[in-house]
């Protein structure tokens, strides 16, 4: 699998194919190998829309952004946890 920004990416729409993702590469913190870099950029994109209720967790970089996220979802009936995750690379 490759990232959707490349000219040669493969577009899958079957969740049963998630096992084709290089999960070891995705879970590593190292980007030095070209193969790892490409595998880490594999994306799971939702086309058109995604039910908000399917979001189980929100990760943010700081307390300030966490407060903004909590304010944004305050009126929602679905309020997943908003956690500071500075170790995430995005």
C-alpha positions, -999 to +999 in steps of 0.1 A: +000+000+000+011+035-006+000+070+002-029+086-017-007+115-028+014+093-050+007+087-087+008+049-083-013+043-052-038+015-050-073+023-039-090-003-017-125-002-004-126-036+014-118-036+052-109-072+049-077-060+031-064-041+062-040-070+068-021-059+036-008-028+055+027-031+068+017-026+105+053-031+117+064-001+096+035+020+108+042+013+145+079+022+143+092+057+150+120+054+124+115+068+089+151+061+075+143+032+052+125+041+019+102+010+024+093+021+059+087+057+048+063+045+020+045+020+043+040+046+071+024+069+046-003+044+037-036+060+046-071+049+056-093+075+040-131+078+044-148+088+012-176+114+015-184+111+052-178+091+083-203+088+112-190+109+142-200+080+164-173+058+149-146+080+164-134+064+196-106+087+206-091+121+197-054+128+200-040+163+203-006+179+208-012+203+237-035+214+265-047+244+245-057+223+215-073+198+239-095+226+254-105+237+219-114+201+209-134+196+240-153+229+234-160+218+198-176+185+209-193+198+240-228+200+225-225+166+208-242+135+223-211+115+213-180+128+232-150+105+227-120+111+250-096+138+240-061+130+250-028+147+247-006+124+226+027+142+220+044+110+209+022+106+178+040+119+148+011+138+134 
